[in-house]
Amino acid sequence: MGKQRDIACGADIHKNTIVATILSLAGTKNQAKFGTTLSELLRFKFWLTDNGCDVVAMESTGTYWIPVYSVLEGSIEVVVANPYMIKHIPGKKTDLIDSDWLAELCLKDLIVPSRIFPKEDRALRSLTRAREGLVKIRTQLKNRIHRDLSSSHIKLSSVVTDIFGKSGMHILRGLLDDQSIDEIIKGIPSGRLKRTPTRSRSPLKIILIQARSS
């Protein structure tokens, strides 16, 4: 910070529109409006270069800034600002005023930029977050199945270590496919579960009979 620029752009980005203002130390101002399709983002990029502007500031609002950043990355310096770190001018807010304000702050190098990871790291972070989301959904579904079985008095987890393992899934599929209890037990991969104790009925068979009657 503290390095004053000769020319800078402020871009107020929304879902379908970009309102941009280019300011220079000489006092010139150039404003334009763009869409957010790829062709419009490229038009925005060419508009910046045609006006000799090599830096643009925008707020990190939602995810709307990401496609813009991706198109400009490597050609034009992009300063991504945390909205909470930028104090707007009191009074009526408009897109033009916001873009003008961003341009002025950028021109005077008064924006503390947010940390943006390199492209390769962003791709890895995206995959990691997607995996975390899927794991969370899987866990929620498993917990729901446990609750549903328990509320139906099917205490399968009391005889099966992991009801989502090979044997557990075999039993669940057998119940869903309306297989007979003997067929289900016969096809269980685990020899321990298939063994019948000295008493007439194994705990697993009792649970399956209860499951059939519930």
RAFEN-V380604 format. One line per field, one symbol per residue. ss: DSSP state (H for helix, E for strand, C for the rest). psi: psi as a letter, one per 20 degrees, with the letter a starting at -180 (. if undefined). burial: b if it has 24 or more other ideal C-beta (glycine too) atoms within 12 Angstrom, else e. A space follows every 50 residues. Layout:
ss = ???
psi = ???
burial = ???
This chain:
ss = CCCCCCEEEEEEECCCCEEEEEEECCCCEEEEEECCCHHHHHHHHHHHHH CCCCEEEEECCCCHHHHHHHHHCCCCEEEEECHHHCCCCCCCCCHHHHHH HHHHHHHCCCCCECCCCCHHHHHHHHHHHHHHHHHHHHHHHHHHHHHHHH HCCCCHHHCCCCCCCHHHHHHHHHHHCCCCHHHHHHCCCCHHHHCCCCCC CCHHHHHHHHHHHC
psi = qioprhqqqppopagiqppqppqqhijqppqrprajrghhhhhgghgghh jkpjppqqqmpcjhhghgghhhpihpppooqphiipoqpqapprhggghg ggggghhjljpoqqppqrgghhgghggghggggggggggggghggggggg hjknlhiiipgoijaggghggghgghjkqqghgghhjphphghhpprhrh pqhghgghghhhi.
burial = eeeebebbbbbbbbeebbbbbbbeeeeebbbbebebeeeebeebbebbee bebebbbbbbbeebbbbbbebbeeebbbbbbeeeebeeeeeeeebbebbb bbbbbbbeebbebeeeeeeeeeeeeeeeeeeeeeeeeeeeeeeebbeebe eeebebbebbeebeeebbbbbbebbeeeeebeebbeebeeeebeeeeeee eeebbbbbeebeee
